[in-house]
Amino acid sequence: MPPAATNQRFEPARCFLFERISGLPYPQMPDPPNNSLSFRSRWRRFPLLLTRGLIDGLDQIGQAFLARHGIHDEPVSWQPPVSLLDGLDLPRPDPDHLDIDKLHQLLGRGQSPLPIAQALGTDLRTLRYIAAQYPLPTPSLTAEQIRARAPGNVNRSLPLAREILPKARFEQLYVDEDRPFTEIERETGVCRKTLAVLAGEYGIPRRRATQRKKLDKEWLHEQYVVQGRTLTDIGRETGMSGSAVAARARGHGIPVGNNRQPRSARCDFASAPAVIQPSLNNTYGIRRLRIFLQVVRYPTLGEACRAHGISPGTLTQQLQRLETDLGGQLLIRAGRGRQLELTLHGEEVVRAVADWAKTLVDQPRKTWQQSSPRPSPAARTRRKARALRTDDAPNAGCFPTLLEPAVRTYAGQRRLHRFLQAASYPTLAAFCRTAGIRPSTLTPQLQHIEQDLQGQLLIRGQHGHRMRLTDFGERVLAVALPYADQLALSEGRARQMAVRGSATPRKG
């Protein structure tokens, strides 16, 4: 496969060129691509990304293909003259009468296909046809677009790089201002490989890479393991990043764990007894001590697990980590005719935390919530997206009455679209493998849509039997198939709403 095949637009472009030359649908081409959900989404959007320069380039490839097969006097694409349709009563208006300037304006803004089709008063298939017949004009290449065109193809980007960075400008940035290639790349848009070639052309010697900073093993062990400082804190002192400090620690054989300190702890850790101080150097120390205090009340670990809903493996792992932190065995496990017992060290730990018992047992949830870090911006955006997908969808009235209970929300439209995709596969597992989703995710979605529509849609395939639709499922499939394109856009629309919502400034 050629190097371009790693680009996600390679397969859609190959299918587009096949249809342009042969007039046949792309599934009939030799070696067709995998007809996955991801590819079909890229294929539907590909005509909207075409420019005049890209069309000309594809036509050149098509002419070369025809020439290799002995065809020299035929165009790449051909269609019968439109005059043959004169006088016919067609069900839709002539696509060529659409406002092409408005189409290019909307495509240039990066809008989704469905709003563009609605603004032009047409459907999605006609929109894709017109976008391929009247592609966008080729934009002039800017410095910021060099990497987008061919970040690894130095020969293609060199001419423009020479215009952006003549020798005097290159010497000013790299020699006089002593700036690294990464900063020059961010400012000019010229990738680092091209900068390295330019430096050789201009006769500018390259600087040697800075030597890696070294951290003494004993000092790093003292700061990280004994004092429990975080990697970020150590990196701030040494002028390194937290990941670089972690790499030095692993190189010295120091295990890298979790030394995050609670943000606003409800306990005064500095006043804790010395015997339990080693277990309080991270956010999970209080949790392990709380679990230990609760376990010692039961005769066996099994009863403690059943009482608190903890799996035996998780409980054993927590107790072993606490024993490692405190430097000794705390419990003697129950055996035949013998109950769970505390060791001398375990009794000492229990006495040491007696004053902490109220904080660790009566208020563990508040302490844990105070110790938890804030969600990341990406997690907050996903949370908003989930909330927005439960809102009423404004286009719900466009669907038939049979589908209304299932398409009132964006999440319902997404579930219905999953059903349309899964119905063409022999089993749900086959669809999950193709779509890249877990069966445990798909099954509740299908059950939800069956509950919305108040009827069974699928009879699951058992051993040696294919999955098949019920009579009601066949009816729903026939009614919903014409709306497949609209259903496919519901998830993307919800994501755009979430991003828009996260960018809205707070009031007050």
C-alpha positions, 0 to 999 in steps of 0.5 A: 500500500502506498504511503498515502494510504495512512491518510484517512482521506486516501480510501475515500479519494480512491473510491471517488476516483473509481466512481468518477471513471467507471460510473459504478458504485465503489463496492464493485471496485477491485479490493474495496475498502472495509465498509465500516462505520468510520469509513462510511462517515468519511466517504459521505463527507469527502465530496464536501472537502473537494477543491478545484486543485484536488479535482484536477489532481485526481483527474490527472491520476485518472488520465494516467490510469486510462493511458496505461490501459491504452485509452488516450482520447476519452475524458475521465468522466462522462455523462449524457447531455442534460438536454435529454431531460427537457420536457420531463416532469421531474420530482425535484428541481434542477440541482444546477439551479442552486446558489453555488456562491452560497454553497461555497460560502457555507462550506468555507465556514465548515458547517455540517452537511445537514444545515447546509442542505436545509439552507439551500433547500435540498437533500444530502445526496444532491448536496454531495453531487453539487459539491463534487460538480462545483468544488471549492476554489483552491485556497492559497497556501499559508505558512500555517498550512505547510505541515497540513499538506506534507509534514514529512515531504521536505521536497514539497515544502522547501520552496515555500519555506525558503520564501518564509525564512530567508537566510537572514531571518533564519540566522536571526531566529536560530543564531542571534535569538538562540531559539530552538526549532520547536519555537521557530516551527510554532511561529512560522509553520515550517516543520522541523525536518524542513528547518534542518534542511534549510540550515544545511542549505544556508551553511548554518551549523546545527546546535548539539542537543542539550545533555540530559540532566542527572539526578542523584539516586540517593537524593531522589529516593529521599525526596520522592520515597521518604518525604513523599514529594510529588514528581511535579514538585521535584521537577519544579525545583530541578527545572525539569518536567514531572515526566522527566523526573519519573524517567530518571526515577525509573532509570534508578530503579525507584518505583513510581507511584502516586504521591499526589497530596489531598487538595484540602484535607479535613485532617491535620496530617502533620499531627498524625502519630509517627507510626501511621505517617508513612501511609499518609503520603498520598491521597489513598492513605486515609482510604486504606486506613479506614478499610483496615479499621473496618476489617478488624471488626469481623472474624474473617476477611470474607465476612468483611467483604460481604458486609461492605461490598468489596471484592476479596482481591481488592481488599487483599491488595489494599491491606498489602499496600498498607502493610508495605507503607507501614513496614510490617504485617498488621493481620494474621489471616483467619484459618481453620478454627481460628479467627482474624487476629491483629499482630502487635504492629497492627494493635499499635496502628489501631491505638495510634488512629484511635483519635482519628477514628471519627474522621476516618469512619464517620466522615470518610465520604466527605474526606475522600471528596475533598481529596479528589482532584478536579475533573479535567476540561475534557471530562467536563466537556464529555459530561456536558455532552452527555447532558446535552444529548438528553435534550429534546432534538429540534428536528424530531418533527421531521420523522414519521409517527412510528419513530417519534417515541425513539427520536425525541432526543439526540441520544434516541436518534443515535440509538436508532442509527445503531439499530439500522447499522446492526440490522445488516450484520449476521450477529451483534458481535460482528457489528461490534467488531466492525464498529469498534464498540463493546457488546455491553454498550450496544445491548442496552441501547437496543433494549432502550429503543425497543422500550421506546417503540414498545416492541421487539426488533431483533431475535438474537443469533444463537449457536449456528443461527443468524440474527433476524428481524421480527415483523415489527423490526422489519417495519421499523427498518423500512420506515427509518432507512430513508432518514439514515443520513439525518440520524448519522449526524445526531452524535456530531451535532450533540458534540458541537453543542457541548463544545459550544456550551463549554465555551460560553462564559459564566455569568456574574 
